Amino acid sequence: MFSADIITLFPELFPGPLGASVLGRGLNEGLWALQATQLRDFAPDRHRTVDDTPSGGGAGMVLKPDILARAIDTIAPAGDLRPRILMSPRGTPLTQARAHELATGPGAIIVCGRFEGVDQRVIEARNLEEISIGDYVLAGGEVAAMVLLEAVVRLIPGVLGALDSRDEESFENGLLEYPQYTRPQSFEGREIPAVLTSGDHGKIAKWRHEQSLALTAARRPDLLPVKER
Ligand code: SAH
């Protein structure tokens, strides 16, 4: 079973949105597991200090390597094969492909940064895979970890009811999804495209593929193979 362990200064934020709707139902039914651990529990001093000033000077605070290493080693002792992830704006951008890989694996240890970030030595010593959710800077890794887990957990078999609805989505075939419609037939003078109510499944599939290609070319040409741009 996919089991996620979060290391954070704000464990009370979890499960948060991950506890709602189908993901929350999957969590309650034991289709996946989630534990959030307070990093401060691994600080030995009375003040439960987890950070210190940056070596070399500068603003902010840096998470100390020894405390974080102790947390990681306790939660994931030798033999725990789950990937160790650090949410980080410097990381590899999260993709649907990486979400699929994680969903078929045993889970993940996810470290949420705060302040200016994490001492580089613990990133190297504990082999943390840095993953970014986009080219912007958040205040902490918690929301980023939720984004990662939401993308992954919905791919776990049984979590989403209809298996089919996943296969045609944006990114699943390398393209953005075609536009969706539902009743009423007429909305403020706008009709559902006639092909969708024609009952001709071949024509519908062709129309949807053309729409996907056109949308992708207009909005995200970087997703298309070079020869199709
Ligand atoms: N000084 C750092 C930013 C620290 S932001 C820098 O310039 O790289 C504090 C924490 O928020 C980070 O340690 C990370 O865990 C999280 N975070 C911020 N932006 C993120 C992003 N785009 N993706 C993933 N995590 C992010």
Residues whose N, C-alpha, C, O or C-beta is under 5 A from the ligand:
A	BS01	SAH	M87 S88 P89 R90 C112 G113 R114 F115 E116 G117 I131 S132 I133 G134 Y136 V137 L138 A139 G140 G141 A144
